[in-house]
Amino acid sequence: MDRLYEELGFIAYYFHWTHDDIMNMEHAERRRWCDEISRINRKMNDDTDKKNVFDVFGKR
């Protein structure tokens, strides 16, 4: 359950999507958006090879 709240918070914080929109996604889709947010942050910070502080869920 903690992982669900982490995903919800992460996506809502960065994309400002509603709770209902995020909860209606399958787990795999939420994970994909978390990965995408992390990728965007790594790219914006020119930090593609190092661990990024925004990469909460880790590289896959």
FENSULUR-V644679 format. One record per backbone hydrogen bond with DSSP energy under -0.5 kcal/mol. NH is the residue of the N-H (numbers start at 1). CO is the residue of the C=O. If there is no record, write none. Layout:
# FENSULUR-V644679
{{NH CO} {NH CO}}
This chain:
# FENSULUR-V644679
{{5 1} {6 2} {7 3} {8 4} {9 5} {10 6} {11 7} {12 8} {13 9} {14 10} {15 11} {16 11} {16 12} {22 18} {23 19} {24 20} {25 22} {30 26} {31 27} {32 28} {33 29} {34 30} {35 31} {36 32} {37 33} {38 34} {39 35} {40 36} {41 37} {42 38} {43 39} {44 40} {45 41} {46 43} {47 42} {55 52} {56 54} {58 55}}
